[in-house]
Structures are given as structure tokens and as C-alpha cells.
Amino acid sequence: MNCRRYGRKPTLVLWLLVAIADLVFLTIAAGALVMIAIVALLALVVGGVFAARLLAKPAQAPEAVVVRRRA
């Protein structure tokens, strides 16, 4: 059977364009100030999650440097 595979790059780009168009329509409907506030809030949440993950990692001990002499 000749079936088209899911997840190809053109398909993903098409869905990305649809998502961007949806954001534009939402911005027009809700207002620019509301959308800027939502984007700023999302950026703060993502930054907080990233910082929490970064701080939650255990500190790794520095690896010992091995110096080898050439024969």
C-alpha cells in the first residue's frame, strides 16, 4: 500500500502556519494588550520551570584530568 507517512516536514510546517494564524486571529479578537500580557506570563512560567530544573540537578564533581606522557 502507498500510505502517506505522518509527521513529515511539510505537514509540520503547515500546522505551524495554522497555529500562527490562530494566534493572529486571537490577538485581533482579544486585543494586543491582553495577548502581550499572556505571552509575558507564559514566558515567566517557562523561565521558572527552566530555572527550577536547572537548580534541581545535583552538582557534578569535576572530572579528574588525566595527563598522559607520550612515549
N, C-alpha and C positions, 0 to 999 in steps of 0.2 A: 504494500500500500504506500502511496505517496502522501504522507501526512505532513503538514507543516509543523515544525517544532515550535514550542512556546519559549518565550524568553529571548528571542533574537534581538539584536541591537536596534533595527528599525522599529520594532514593536515597542521597545522600551522608550525610544525617543518620542514616538507618537504619544504614549501615555504621559510622558513628561510635559509635552506641549499642551495636552489636555489639562493637566494639573495647573500649569501656569495660567492658562486661560480661565480656569475656575477661580484662581486667586485674583485675577484681574476683575472678574465679574463680582466677586465677593467684596473687593475693595470699593468698587463703584457703588454697590448696594449699601455697605455699612458705613462708608466714609473713610477717608485717608487717615485721619487721626486715630480712629479705632483700630485700623489694621496696623499702624505703626506701634501702637501700644501692645497689640497681641504679639507682633514679631519681637518686640523688645522683651516681653515676658517669656516667650519661648527661648530666646537667646540666654536669658538669665537661668532658666531651668536647665537647659543643655549644659551651660557652663558650670552650674552647680553639680550636676551629675558627673561631669568630666573631672572636676576638682575632687569630688568625693572618691571616685575610683582611683585617682592618682594618689591621694593620701592614704587610701586603704591598702595599697600594695605594701608588702613587707620590704623593708630596706635590704637590698642585696649587699653582701660583703664584697669589697673589691677583690677581684681575682689576683692571685699571686702572679707576678711577672716572671716568666721563665727565661733566663738568659742562657743561651747556648753558644758555646765557642765552636768556631769552625776548625776542623782538623787540618 
